[in-house]
Amino acid sequence: MFLRPPTLYRAFFCAIGLVMIIVGLECLVIDSALFSPGIFEDTKLAVQENPWFNSQPPMPQGNVFRPKDWFPWSLLAVGSIVAIYSQAVRNLAKI
């Protein structure tokens, strides 16, 4: 039993649509997000410099992402359209 190409397209577009909806919902909830590569290396350096833990380790430096007001709504709208399209591919494949 092999999968036909329309089935693969439908699964691909459904997954993309659901990811966009989830990211849009997350952007509605957060004010900002900090993307920090190497957070564990910074903490290890702070522990090595201060073995008695007298001070807090330094805050990690990185890129701060602050979504605009229109960004989550756009992701929700486009994700919904893509998810609905993935169901339409199934109906078009029967034609």
N, C-alpha and C positions, 0 to 999 in steps of 0.2 A: 504494500500500500504506500504509494508515493504521494507527497503533497504537490498539489498543482500550484503554479505561480500565483494565481489570484489569492490563494490561501496565505502564501508567504507575504504578499503585499499587504493583505488585510492585517496580519499579525504585526508587521513592521509599523504600519501607520497607526494602529491601535496603541502600540507601545510608545511611539513618539508623542501621540496625543495625551496619553496618561501621564507621561513624564512632564509635559508642558503644564498640565493642569496641576500636578503636585507642586512643581516649582512656583507656579503662580499663587497657589494657596500659601506656600511658605513665605513668599514675598509680601503677602498681605499681613502676616503675623509679625515679621521682624521689622525693626527700624534700620538696622545696619548689620553687616556680617564682616568678620575679619578673616581674611585669607592669609595665613601665616605659615610659610614653609619653614621647616626646621624648628618647630616649637620645642621638641624634646632635647635638641642639642643646646638651646639656650638655657634650659632648666638644668642640664647636667653641668654646664659651665658655672652657673650660679652656685650650685651645691659644692663644686670643687673650690671655688673662691672663698666660700664661707662654710666651713665644716660644722659650725655650731648653730647654724640656722638663725642668726640674730636678726636678719632682715629678710624681707620678701624677695623672691627672685624677680628680675626685671620683667616688665610686661613685654610680650612678644611684639615685634615690629612686623608689619605686613600691609597688604592692600585692604582698604576698607571699601566695602560695596554698600552704597545707600540707594535702594531702588526708588525711582521717581514714582509719582502718584499714578501715572498711566501704565507703568510696566506690569504690575500683577494682573491688571484687568486685560491687558493685551494678551498676556500669556494664557489666561483663562479662556478668552474668546477664541484665539487661534487653536489652542489645544482642543477645545470643544468641537470646533469645525473639523479638525483633522480626525478626531475620534468618530464623528458622525460620518465623515467621508470613508473611513475604514469599513463601516457597515454598508455603505453604498457600493463599495467595490464588490462585495459578495453578491449583491443584486445585479450588478452589471455583468458579472461573470456568467450568469445564467442565460443572458440574452444570446 
